[in-house]
Amino acid sequence: MVATTRIVRIGNSRGIRVPKLLLDQADLPDEVELRAEPGRLVVSAAKRAREGWAAAARAMRARGGDTPLDPETPTRFDRTDWKW
């Protein structure tokens, strides 16, 4: 569906009215991201914080990229007091 609308004044801002049918077709959540591109505004679902981190960690583990960067540095506690 293609719809034509006007940019309207809303207080000190401006906005657009989006027809319900378009919103239903887009299946957007309540929180969205807006991005400006030349000649257009792009509306997309907002990404959740840490979205995709679990999959990225699994992929990192699968390729062996989850090893410590620095060697272990044992402390006196590790050598004398720590018990399993």
PDB file of N, CA, C and O in Angstrom:
ATOM      1  N   MET A   1       0.840  -1.180   0.000  1.00  0.00           N
ATOM      2  CA  MET A   1       0.000   0.000   0.000  1.00  0.00           C
ATOM      3  C   MET A   1       0.882   1.239   0.000  1.00  0.00           C
ATOM      4  O   MET A   1       1.890   1.288   0.705  1.00  0.00           O
ATOM      5  N   VAL A   2       0.516   2.212  -0.767  1.00  0.00           N
ATOM      6  CA  VAL A   2       1.189   3.505  -0.792  1.00  0.00           C
ATOM      7  C   VAL A   2       0.172   4.548  -0.357  1.00  0.00           C
ATOM      8  O   VAL A   2      -0.963   4.550  -0.835  1.00  0.00           O
ATOM      9  N   ALA A   3       0.571   5.424   0.538  1.00  0.00           N
ATOM     10  CA  ALA A   3      -0.324   6.475   1.016  1.00  0.00           C
ATOM     11  C   ALA A   3       0.392   7.807   0.924  1.00  0.00           C
ATOM     12  O   ALA A   3       1.611   7.882   1.076  1.00  0.00           O
ATOM     13  N   THR A   4      -0.367   8.848   0.676  1.00  0.00           N
ATOM     14  CA  THR A   4       0.172  10.207   0.653  1.00  0.00           C
ATOM     15  C   THR A   4      -0.371  10.936   1.874  1.00  0.00           C
ATOM     16  O   THR A   4      -1.559  10.840   2.181  1.00  0.00           O
ATOM     17  N   THR A   5       0.493  11.661   2.568  1.00  0.00           N
ATOM     18  CA  THR A   5       0.082  12.413   3.749  1.00  0.00           C
ATOM     19  C   THR A   5       0.842  13.725   3.779  1.00  0.00           C
ATOM     20  O   THR A   5       1.721  13.955   2.949  1.00  0.00           O
ATOM     21  N   ARG A   6       0.517  14.571   4.712  1.00  0.00           N
ATOM     22  CA  ARG A   6       1.185  15.873   4.838  1.00  0.00           C
ATOM     23  C   ARG A   6       2.008  15.906   6.123  1.00  0.00           C
ATOM     24  O   ARG A   6       1.697  15.227   7.102  1.00  0.00           O
ATOM     25  N   ILE A   7       3.053  16.704   6.090  1.00  0.00           N
ATOM     26  CA  ILE A   7       3.813  16.970   7.304  1.00  0.00           C
ATOM     27  C   ILE A   7       3.077  18.093   8.023  1.00  0.00           C
ATOM     28  O   ILE A   7       2.845  19.160   7.454  1.00  0.00           O
ATOM     29  N   VAL A   8       2.707  17.841   9.292  1.00  0.00           N
ATOM     30  CA  VAL A   8       1.905  18.805  10.053  1.00  0.00           C
ATOM     31  C   VAL A   8       2.694  19.329  11.245  1.00  0.00           C
ATOM     32  O   VAL A   8       3.620  18.680  11.731  1.00  0.00           O
ATOM     33  N   ARG A   9       2.314  20.503  11.703  1.00  0.00           N
ATOM     34  CA  ARG A   9       2.958  21.111  12.870  1.00  0.00           C
ATOM     35  C   ARG A   9       2.361  20.481  14.126  1.00  0.00           C
ATOM     36  O   ARG A   9       1.141  20.376  14.260  1.00  0.00           O
ATOM     37  N   ILE A  10       3.238  20.060  15.049  1.00  0.00           N
ATOM     38  CA  ILE A  10       2.834  19.514  16.344  1.00  0.00           C
ATOM     39  C   ILE A  10       3.670  20.253  17.386  1.00  0.00           C
ATOM     40  O   ILE A  10       4.795  19.848  17.680  1.00  0.00           O
ATOM     41  N   GLY A  11       3.132  21.322  17.939  1.00  0.00           N
ATOM     42  CA  GLY A  11       3.898  22.161  18.867  1.00  0.00           C
ATOM     43  C   GLY A  11       5.072  22.783  18.124  1.00  0.00           C
ATOM     44  O   GLY A  11       4.889  23.392  17.070  1.00  0.00           O
ATOM     45  N   ASN A  12       6.279  22.632  18.670  1.00  0.00           N
ATOM     46  CA  ASN A  12       7.481  23.146  18.014  1.00  0.00           C
ATOM     47  C   ASN A  12       8.067  22.133  17.030  1.00  0.00           C
ATOM     48  O   ASN A  12       9.059  22.417  16.359  1.00  0.00           O
ATOM     49  N   SER A  13       7.456  20.964  16.946  1.00  0.00           N
ATOM     50  CA  SER A  13       7.952  19.916  16.063  1.00  0.00           C
ATOM     51  C   SER A  13       7.035  19.779  14.857  1.00  0.00           C
ATOM     52  O   SER A  13       6.067  20.524  14.704  1.00  0.00           O
ATOM     53  N   ARG A  14       7.351  18.832  14.023  1.00  0.00           N
ATOM     54  CA  ARG A  14       6.482  18.500  12.901  1.00  0.00           C
ATOM     55  C   ARG A  14       6.347  16.990  12.871  1.00  0.00           C
ATOM     56  O   ARG A  14       7.225  16.275  13.354  1.00  0.00           O
ATOM     57  N   GLY A  15       5.264  16.505  12.314  1.00  0.00           N
ATOM     58  CA  GLY A  15       5.036  15.076  12.310  1.00  0.00           C
ATOM     59  C   GLY A  15       4.196  14.653  11.129  1.00  0.00           C
ATOM     60  O   GLY A  15       3.739  15.480  10.339  1.00  0.00           O
ATOM     61  N   ILE A  16       3.998  13.351  11.022  1.00  0.00           N
ATOM     62  CA  ILE A  16       3.144  12.792   9.982  1.00  0.00           C
ATOM     63  C   ILE A  16       2.150  11.842  10.628  1.00  0.00           C
ATOM     64  O   ILE A  16       2.418  11.259  11.679  1.00  0.00           O
ATOM     65  N   ARG A  17       1.018  11.699   9.996  1.00  0.00           N
ATOM     66  CA  ARG A  17       0.024  10.720  10.425  1.00  0.00           C
ATOM     67  C   ARG A  17       0.212   9.490   9.537  1.00  0.00           C
ATOM     68  O   ARG A  17       0.248   9.593   8.311  1.00  0.00           O
ATOM     69  N   VAL A  18       0.329   8.333  10.176  1.00  0.00           N
ATOM     70  CA  VAL A  18       0.543   7.098   9.434  1.00  0.00           C
ATOM     71  C   VAL A  18      -0.765   6.307   9.459  1.00  0.00           C
ATOM     72  O   VAL A  18      -1.281   6.011  10.537  1.00  0.00           O
ATOM     73  N   PRO A  19      -1.304   5.962   8.299  1.00  0.00           N
ATOM     74  CA  PRO A  19      -2.544   5.189   8.271  1.00  0.00           C
ATOM     75  C   PRO A  19      -2.389   3.848   8.985  1.00  0.00           C
ATOM     76  O   PRO A  19      -1.350   3.195   8.890  1.00  0.00           O
ATOM     77  N   LYS A  20      -3.437   3.450   9.700  1.00  0.00           N
ATOM     78  CA  LYS A  20      -3.433   2.195  10.456  1.00  0.00           C
ATOM     79  C   LYS A  20      -3.093   1.003   9.568  1.00  0.00           C
ATOM     80  O   LYS A  20      -2.363   0.108   9.996  1.00  0.00           O
ATOM     81  N   LEU A  21      -3.602   0.974   8.353  1.00  0.00           N
ATOM     82  CA  LEU A  21      -3.335  -0.150   7.458  1.00  0.00           C
ATOM     83  C   LEU A  21      -1.828  -0.305   7.192  1.00  0.00           C
ATOM     84  O   LEU A  21      -1.309  -1.421   7.156  1.00  0.00           O
ATOM     85  N   LEU A  22      -1.139   0.821   7.009  1.00  0.00           N
ATOM     86  CA  LEU A  22       0.317   0.756   6.807  1.00  0.00           C
ATOM     87  C   LEU A  22       1.014   0.243   8.062  1.00  0.00           C
ATOM     88  O   LEU A  22       1.919  -0.587   7.978  1.00  0.00           O
ATOM     89  N   LEU A  23       0.592   0.735   9.227  1.00  0.00           N
ATOM     90  CA  LEU A  23       1.197   0.265  10.473  1.00  0.00           C
ATOM     91  C   LEU A  23       0.955  -1.228  10.675  1.00  0.00           C
ATOM     92  O   LEU A  23       1.847  -1.952  11.118  1.00  0.00           O
ATOM     93  N   ASP A  24      -0.246  -1.683  10.350  1.00  0.00           N
ATOM     94  CA  ASP A  24      -0.541  -3.111  10.476  1.00  0.00           C
ATOM     95  C   ASP A  24       0.332  -3.936   9.534  1.00  0.00           C
ATOM     96  O   ASP A  24       0.835  -4.992   9.916  1.00  0.00           O
ATOM     97  N   GLN A  25       0.510  -3.461   8.317  1.00  0.00           N
ATOM     98  CA  GLN A  25       1.332  -4.189   7.353  1.00  0.00           C
ATOM     99  C   GLN A  25       2.799  -4.207   7.771  1.00  0.00           C
ATOM    100  O   GLN A  25       3.494  -5.203   7.573  1.00  0.00           O
ATOM    101  N   ALA A  26       3.266  -3.107   8.347  1.00  0.00           N
ATOM    102  CA  ALA A  26       4.678  -3.017   8.755  1.00  0.00           C
ATOM    103  C   ALA A  26       4.953  -3.831  10.014  1.00  0.00           C
ATOM    104  O   ALA A  26       6.093  -4.235  10.246  1.00  0.00           O
ATOM    105  N   ASP A  27       3.928  -4.079  10.835  1.00  0.00           N
ATOM    106  CA  ASP A  27       4.067  -4.854  12.067  1.00  0.00           C
ATOM    107  C   ASP A  27       5.204  -4.305  12.931  1.00  0.00           C
ATOM    108  O   ASP A  27       6.058  -5.057  13.400  1.00  0.00           O
ATOM    109  N   LEU A  28       5.205  -2.999  13.132  1.00  0.00           N
ATOM    110  CA  LEU A  28       6.243  -2.349  13.932  1.00  0.00           C
ATOM    111  C   LEU A  28       5.891  -2.401  15.414  1.00  0.00           C
ATOM    112  O   LEU A  28       4.714  -2.352  15.769  1.00  0.00           O
ATOM    113  N   PRO A  29       6.900  -2.498  16.288  1.00  0.00           N
ATOM    114  CA  PRO A  29       6.636  -2.411  17.731  1.00  0.00           C
ATOM    115  C   PRO A  29       6.366  -0.962  18.114  1.00  0.00           C
ATOM    116  O   PRO A  29       6.398  -0.075  17.262  1.00  0.00           O
ATOM    117  N   ASP A  30       6.100  -0.721  19.397  1.00  0.00           N
ATOM    118  CA  ASP A  30       5.823   0.643  19.860  1.00  0.00           C
ATOM    119  C   ASP A  30       7.047   1.546  19.769  1.00  0.00           C
ATOM    120  O   ASP A  30       6.907   2.756  19.588  1.00  0.00           O
ATOM    121  N   GLU A  31       8.240   0.981  19.892  1.00  0.00           N
ATOM    122  CA  GLU A  31       9.466   1.783  19.829  1.00  0.00           C
ATOM    123  C   GLU A  31      10.137   1.572  18.479  1.00  0.00           C
ATOM    124  O   GLU A  31      10.404   0.439  18.078  1.00  0.00           O
ATOM    125  N   VAL A  32      10.405   2.670  17.782  1.00  0.00           N
ATOM    126  CA  VAL A  32      11.009   2.601  16.453  1.00  0.00           C
ATOM    127  C   VAL A  32      12.226   3.504  16.381  1.00  0.00           C
ATOM    128  O   VAL A  32      12.411   4.386  17.220  1.00  0.00           O
ATOM    129  N   GLU A  33      13.054   3.274  15.372  1.00  0.00           N
ATOM    130  CA  GLU A  33      14.196   4.139  15.079  1.00  0.00           C
ATOM    131  C   GLU A  33      13.893   4.909  13.809  1.00  0.00           C
ATOM    132  O   GLU A  33      13.307   4.373  12.869  1.00  0.00           O
ATOM    133  N   LEU A  34      14.295   6.168  13.788  1.00  0.00           N
ATOM    134  CA  LEU A  34      14.162   7.002  12.594  1.00  0.00           C
ATOM    135  C   LEU A  34      15.549   7.288  12.057  1.00  0.00           C
ATOM    136  O   LEU A  34      16.463   7.600  12.821  1.00  0.00           O
ATOM    137  N   ARG A  35      15.711   7.187  10.768  1.00  0.00           N
ATOM    138  CA  ARG A  35      16.989   7.471  10.116  1.00  0.00           C
ATOM    139  C   ARG A  35      16.711   8.346   8.907  1.00  0.00           C
ATOM    140  O   ARG A  35      15.800   8.072   8.126  1.00  0.00           O
ATOM    141  N   ALA A  36      17.495   9.391   8.760  1.00  0.00           N
ATOM    142  CA  ALA A  36      17.333  10.291   7.621  1.00  0.00           C
ATOM    143  C   ALA A  36      18.276   9.877   6.503  1.00  0.00           C
ATOM    144  O   ALA A  36      19.467   9.660   6.730  1.00  0.00           O
ATOM    145  N   GLU A  37      17.745   9.771   5.318  1.00  0.00           N
ATOM    146  CA  GLU A  37      18.512   9.541   4.103  1.00  0.00           C
ATOM    147  C   GLU A  37      18.090  10.633   3.128  1.00  0.00           C
ATOM    148  O   GLU A  37      17.002  11.189   3.277  1.00  0.00           O
ATOM    149  N   PRO A  38      18.910  10.955   2.141  1.00  0.00           N
ATOM    150  CA  PRO A  38      18.525  12.015   1.211  1.00  0.00           C
ATOM    151  C   PRO A  38      17.141  11.754   0.598  1.00  0.00           C
ATOM    152  O   PRO A  38      16.926  10.757  -0.092  1.00  0.00           O
ATOM    153  N   GLY A  39      16.218  12.671   0.867  1.00  0.00           N
ATOM    154  CA  GLY A  39      14.878  12.587   0.297  1.00  0.00           C
ATOM    155  C   GLY A  39      13.938  11.629   0.995  1.00  0.00           C
ATOM    156  O   GLY A  39      12.840  11.385   0.494  1.00  0.00           O
ATOM    157  N   ARG A  40      14.332  11.069   2.148  1.00  0.00           N
ATOM    158  CA  ARG A  40      13.434  10.124   2.812  1.00  0.00           C
ATOM    159  C   ARG A  40      13.749  10.010   4.298  1.00  0.00           C
ATOM    160  O   ARG A  40      14.866  10.283   4.738  1.00  0.00           O
ATOM    161  N   LEU A  41      12.746   9.605   5.054  1.00  0.00           N
ATOM    162  CA  LEU A  41      12.907   9.181   6.439  1.00  0.00           C
ATOM    163  C   LEU A  41      12.618   7.693   6.473  1.00  0.00           C
ATOM    164  O   LEU A  41      11.622   7.236   5.913  1.00  0.00           O
ATOM    165  N   VAL A  42      13.478   6.943   7.121  1.00  0.00           N
ATOM    166  CA  VAL A  42      13.300   5.498   7.212  1.00  0.00           C
ATOM    167  C   VAL A  42      12.908   5.166   8.645  1.00  0.00           C
ATOM    168  O   VAL A  42      13.595   5.548   9.592  1.00  0.00           O
ATOM    169  N   VAL A  43      11.801   4.453   8.796  1.00  0.00           N
ATOM    170  CA  VAL A  43      11.310   4.034  10.100  1.00  0.00           C
ATOM    171  C   VAL A  43      11.528   2.525  10.203  1.00  0.00           C
ATOM    172  O   VAL A  43      11.117   1.774   9.318  1.00  0.00           O
ATOM    173  N   SER A  44      12.173   2.084  11.281  1.00  0.00           N
ATOM    174  CA  SER A  44      12.387   0.647  11.460  1.00  0.00           C
ATOM    175  C   SER A  44      12.245   0.303  12.936  1.00  0.00           C
ATOM    176  O   SER A  44      12.346   1.174  13.800  1.00  0.00           O
ATOM    177  N   ALA A  45      12.014  -0.960  13.212  1.00  0.00           N
ATOM    178  CA  ALA A  45      11.881  -1.420  14.593  1.00  0.00           C
ATOM    179  C   ALA A  45      13.169  -1.116  15.349  1.00  0.00           C
ATOM    180  O   ALA A  45      14.268  -1.322  14.835  1.00  0.00           O
ATOM    181  N   ALA A  46      13.018  -0.625  16.570  1.00  0.00           N
ATOM    182  CA  ALA A  46      14.188  -0.322  17.396  1.00  0.00           C
ATOM    183  C   ALA A  46      14.852  -1.624  17.808  1.00  0.00           C
ATOM    184  O   ALA A  46      14.176  -2.593  18.152  1.00  0.00           O
ATOM    185  N   LYS A  47      16.168  -1.642  17.773  1.00  0.00           N
ATOM    186  CA  LYS A  47      16.914  -2.808  18.205  1.00  0.00           C
ATOM    187  C   LYS A  47      16.995  -2.790  19.723  1.00  0.00           C
ATOM    188  O   LYS A  47      17.206  -1.743  20.334  1.00  0.00           O
ATOM    189  N   ARG A  48      16.827  -3.943  20.312  1.00  0.00           N
ATOM    190  CA  ARG A  48      16.902  -4.049  21.762  1.00  0.00           C
ATOM    191  C   ARG A  48      18.368  -4.078  22.179  1.00  0.00           C
ATOM    192  O   ARG A  48      19.227  -4.563  21.442  1.00  0.00           O
ATOM    193  N   ALA A  49      18.638  -3.554  23.366  1.00  0.00           N
ATOM    194  CA  ALA A  49      19.998  -3.563  23.895  1.00  0.00           C
ATOM    195  C   ALA A  49      20.511  -4.990  23.951  1.00  0.00           C
ATOM    196  O   ALA A  49      19.805  -5.883  24.419  1.00  0.00           O
ATOM    197  N   ARG A  50      21.707  -5.212  23.489  1.00  0.00           N
ATOM    198  CA  ARG A  50      22.382  -6.508  23.484  1.00  0.00           C
ATOM    199  C   ARG A  50      21.695  -7.540  22.597  1.00  0.00           C
ATOM    200  O   ARG A  50      21.938  -8.738  22.741  1.00  0.00           O
ATOM    201  N   GLU A  51      20.847  -7.091  21.690  1.00  0.00           N
ATOM    202  CA  GLU A  51      20.217  -8.022  20.758  1.00  0.00           C
ATOM    203  C   GLU A  51      21.285  -8.675  19.890  1.00  0.00           C
ATOM    204  O   GLU A  51      22.126  -7.982  19.317  1.00  0.00           O
ATOM    205  N   GLY A  52      21.260  -9.974  19.791  1.00  0.00           N
ATOM    206  CA  GLY A  52      22.203 -10.698  18.964  1.00  0.00           C
ATOM    207  C   GLY A  52      23.497 -11.067  19.665  1.00  0.00           C
ATOM    208  O   GLY A  52      24.342 -11.743  19.078  1.00  0.00           O
ATOM    209  N   TRP A  53      23.672 -10.634  20.920  1.00  0.00           N
ATOM    210  CA  TRP A  53      24.921 -10.927  21.621  1.00  0.00           C
ATOM    211  C   TRP A  53      25.095 -12.420  21.858  1.00  0.00           C
ATOM    212  O   TRP A  53      26.208 -12.932  21.737  1.00  0.00           O
ATOM    213  N   ALA A  54      24.021 -13.131  22.191  1.00  0.00           N
ATOM    214  CA  ALA A  54      24.131 -14.572  22.471  1.00  0.00           C
ATOM    215  C   ALA A  54      24.606 -15.318  21.227  1.00  0.00           C
ATOM    216  O   ALA A  54      25.491 -16.170  21.312  1.00  0.00           O
ATOM    217  N   ALA A  55      24.031 -15.005  20.090  1.00  0.00           N
ATOM    218  CA  ALA A  55      24.436 -15.659  18.840  1.00  0.00           C
ATOM    219  C   ALA A  55      25.882 -15.310  18.493  1.00  0.00           C
ATOM    220  O   ALA A  55      26.636 -16.163  18.025  1.00  0.00           O
ATOM    221  N   ALA A  56      26.263 -14.057  18.722  1.00  0.00           N
ATOM    222  CA  ALA A  56      27.636 -13.643  18.436  1.00  0.00           C
ATOM    223  C   ALA A  56      28.623 -14.377  19.353  1.00  0.00           C
ATOM    224  O   ALA A  56      29.706 -14.766  18.918  1.00  0.00           O
ATOM    225  N   ALA A  57      28.245 -14.564  20.617  1.00  0.00           N
ATOM    226  CA  ALA A  57      29.119 -15.278  21.554  1.00  0.00           C
ATOM    227  C   ALA A  57      29.260 -16.742  21.149  1.00  0.00           C
ATOM    228  O   ALA A  57      30.352 -17.304  21.232  1.00  0.00           O
ATOM    229  N   ARG A  58      28.163 -17.364  20.712  1.00  0.00           N
ATOM    230  CA  ARG A  58      28.245 -18.756  20.251  1.00  0.00           C
ATOM    231  C   ARG A  58      29.141 -18.870  19.018  1.00  0.00           C
ATOM    232  O   ARG A  58      29.935 -19.804  18.914  1.00  0.00           O
ATOM    233  N   ALA A  59      29.019 -17.933  18.091  1.00  0.00           N
ATOM    234  CA  ALA A  59      29.858 -17.954  16.891  1.00  0.00           C
ATOM    235  C   ALA A  59      31.328 -17.730  17.253  1.00  0.00           C
ATOM    236  O   ALA A  59      32.217 -18.353  16.674  1.00  0.00           O
ATOM    237  N   MET A  60      31.573 -16.843  18.207  1.00  0.00           N
ATOM    238  CA  MET A  60      32.936 -16.582  18.644  1.00  0.00           C
ATOM    239  C   MET A  60      33.538 -17.840  19.279  1.00  0.00           C
ATOM    240  O   MET A  60      34.700 -18.172  19.043  1.00  0.00           O
ATOM    241  N   ARG A  61      32.735 -18.528  20.083  1.00  0.00           N
ATOM    242  CA  ARG A  61      33.189 -19.765  20.726  1.00  0.00           C
ATOM    243  C   ARG A  61      33.479 -20.837  19.669  1.00  0.00           C
ATOM    244  O   ARG A  61      34.472 -21.557  19.772  1.00  0.00           O
ATOM    245  N   ALA A  62      32.625 -20.941  18.666  1.00  0.00           N
ATOM    246  CA  ALA A  62      32.792 -21.968  17.626  1.00  0.00           C
ATOM    247  C   ALA A  62      34.079 -21.775  16.841  1.00  0.00           C
ATOM    248  O   ALA A  62      34.687 -22.753  16.408  1.00  0.00           O
ATOM    249  N   ARG A  63      34.502 -20.535  16.650  1.00  0.00           N
ATOM    250  CA  ARG A  63      35.737 -20.310  15.887  1.00  0.00           C
ATOM    251  C   ARG A  63      36.954 -20.143  16.799  1.00  0.00           C
ATOM    252  O   ARG A  63      38.037 -19.795  16.330  1.00  0.00           O
ATOM    253  N   GLY A  64      36.778 -20.393  18.108  1.00  0.00           N
ATOM    254  CA  GLY A  64      37.900 -20.343  19.043  1.00  0.00           C
ATOM    255  C   GLY A  64      38.357 -18.947  19.386  1.00  0.00           C
ATOM    256  O   GLY A  64      39.501 -18.755  19.798  1.00  0.00           O
ATOM    257  N   GLY A  65      37.495 -17.975  19.225  1.00  0.00           N
ATOM    258  CA  GLY A  65      37.882 -16.594  19.491  1.00  0.00           C
ATOM    259  C   GLY A  65      37.573 -16.125  20.897  1.00  0.00           C
ATOM    260  O   GLY A  65      37.632 -14.926  21.171  1.00  0.00           O
ATOM    261  N   ASP A  66      37.241 -17.051  21.804  1.00  0.00           N
ATOM    262  CA  ASP A  66      36.872 -16.635  23.156  1.00  0.00           C
ATOM    263  C   ASP A  66      37.961 -16.943  24.181  1.00  0.00           C
ATOM    264  O   ASP A  66      37.673 -17.071  25.371  1.00  0.00           O
ATOM    265  N   THR A  67      39.193 -17.061  23.734  1.00  0.00           N
ATOM    266  CA  THR A  67      40.289 -17.330  24.662  1.00  0.00           C
ATOM    267  C   THR A  67      40.766 -16.012  25.264  1.00  0.00           C
ATOM    268  O   THR A  67      40.660 -14.963  24.629  1.00  0.00           O
ATOM    269  N   PRO A  68      41.293 -16.064  26.495  1.00  0.00           N
ATOM    270  CA  PRO A  68      41.779 -14.832  27.129  1.00  0.00           C
ATOM    271  C   PRO A  68      42.910 -14.204  26.311  1.00  0.00           C
ATOM    272  O   PRO A  68      43.721 -14.907  25.708  1.00  0.00           O
ATOM    273  N   LEU A  69      42.946 -12.892  26.303  1.00  0.00           N
ATOM    274  CA  LEU A  69      43.995 -12.185  25.576  1.00  0.00           C
ATOM    275  C   LEU A  69      45.312 -12.192  26.338  1.00  0.00           C
ATOM    276  O   LEU A  69      46.383 -12.235  25.733  1.00  0.00           O
ATOM    277  N   ASP A  70      45.236 -12.148  27.666  1.00  0.00           N
ATOM    278  CA  ASP A  70      46.437 -12.115  28.501  1.00  0.00           C
ATOM    279  C   ASP A  70      46.589 -13.449  29.219  1.00  0.00           C
ATOM    280  O   ASP A  70      45.593 -14.105  29.523  1.00  0.00           O
ATOM    281  N   PRO A  71      47.826 -13.858  29.492  1.00  0.00           N
ATOM    282  CA  PRO A  71      48.017 -15.102  30.253  1.00  0.00           C
ATOM    283  C   PRO A  71      47.524 -14.909  31.684  1.00  0.00           C
ATOM    284  O   PRO A  71      47.444 -13.788  32.186  1.00  0.00           O
ATOM    285  N   GLU A  72      47.194 -16.031  32.330  1.00  0.00           N
ATOM    286  CA  GLU A  72      46.750 -15.953  33.719  1.00  0.00           C
ATOM    287  C   GLU A  72      47.894 -15.462  34.590  1.00  0.00           C
ATOM    288  O   GLU A  72      49.055 -15.793  34.351  1.00  0.00           O
ATOM    289  N   THR A  73      47.563 -14.681  35.590  1.00  0.00           N
ATOM    290  CA  THR A  73      48.539 -14.183  36.540  1.00  0.00           C
ATOM    291  C   THR A  73      48.115 -14.664  37.921  1.00  0.00           C
ATOM    292  O   THR A  73      47.327 -13.995  38.589  1.00  0.00           O
ATOM    293  N   PRO A  74      48.629 -15.822  38.364  1.00  0.00           N
ATOM    294  CA  PRO A  74      48.206 -16.342  39.660  1.00  0.00           C
ATOM    295  C   PRO A  74      48.648 -15.425  40.798  1.00  0.00           C
ATOM    296  O   PRO A  74      49.714 -14.811  40.754  1.00  0.00           O
ATOM    297  N   THR A  75      47.800 -15.355  41.809  1.00  0.00           N
ATOM    298  CA  THR A  75      48.121 -14.560  42.996  1.00  0.00           C
ATOM    299  C   THR A  75      48.502 -15.506  44.135  1.00  0.00           C
ATOM    300  O   THR A  75      48.387 -16.724  44.002  1.00  0.00           O
ATOM    301  N   ARG A  76      48.950 -14.946  45.235  1.00  0.00           N
ATOM    302  CA  ARG A  76      49.263 -15.757  46.403  1.00  0.00           C
ATOM    303  C   ARG A  76      48.024 -16.520  46.848  1.00  0.00           C
ATOM    304  O   ARG A  76      48.121 -17.683  47.239  1.00  0.00           O
ATOM    305  N   PHE A  77      46.867 -15.881  46.793  1.00  0.00           N
ATOM    306  CA  PHE A  77      45.606 -16.542  47.143  1.00  0.00           C
ATOM    307  C   PHE A  77      45.399 -17.782  46.271  1.00  0.00           C
ATOM    308  O   PHE A  77      45.028 -18.843  46.773  1.00  0.00           O
ATOM    309  N   ASP A  78      45.641 -17.644  44.970  1.00  0.00           N
ATOM    310  CA  ASP A  78      45.477 -18.785  44.063  1.00  0.00           C
ATOM    311  C   ASP A  78      46.405 -19.933  44.436  1.00  0.00           C
ATOM    312  O   ASP A  78      46.004 -21.096  44.394  1.00  0.00           O
ATOM    313  N   ARG A  79      47.649 -19.610  44.801  1.00  0.00           N
ATOM    314  CA  ARG A  79      48.643 -20.645  45.072  1.00  0.00           C
ATOM    315  C   ARG A  79      48.444 -21.311  46.431  1.00  0.00           C
ATOM    316  O   ARG A  79      48.705 -22.506  46.572  1.00  0.00           O
ATOM    317  N   THR A  80      47.987 -20.559  47.434  1.00  0.00           N
ATOM    318  CA  THR A  80      47.975 -21.118  48.784  1.00  0.00           C
ATOM    319  C   THR A  80      46.583 -21.322  49.372  1.00  0.00           C
ATOM    320  O   THR A  80      46.360 -22.307  50.075  1.00  0.00           O
ATOM    321  N   ASP A  81      45.654 -20.431  49.107  1.00  0.00           N
ATOM    322  CA  ASP A  81      44.378 -20.462  49.832  1.00  0.00           C
ATOM    323  C   ASP A  81      43.215 -21.049  49.049  1.00  0.00           C
ATOM    324  O   ASP A  81      42.270 -21.564  49.646  1.00  0.00           O
ATOM    325  N   TRP A  82      43.265 -20.982  47.761  1.00  0.00           N
ATOM    326  CA  TRP A  82      42.123 -21.429  46.955  1.00  0.00           C
ATOM    327  C   TRP A  82      41.999 -22.944  46.985  1.00  0.00           C
ATOM    328  O   TRP A  82      42.976 -23.660  46.766  1.00  0.00           O
ATOM    329  N   LYS A  83      40.795 -23.424  47.256  1.00  0.00           N
ATOM    330  CA  LYS A  83      40.550 -24.855  47.257  1.00  0.00           C
ATOM    331  C   LYS A  83      39.265 -25.105  46.476  1.00  0.00           C
ATOM    332  O   LYS A  83      38.311 -24.336  46.592  1.00  0.00           O
ATOM    333  N   TRP A  84      39.234 -26.153  45.696  1.00  0.00           N
ATOM    334  CA  TRP A  84      38.033 -26.525  44.949  1.00  0.00           C
ATOM    335  C   TRP A  84      37.085 -27.241  45.856  1.00  0.00           C
ATOM    336  O   TRP A  84      36.005 -27.644  45.425  1.00  0.00           O
TER     337      TRP A  84
END
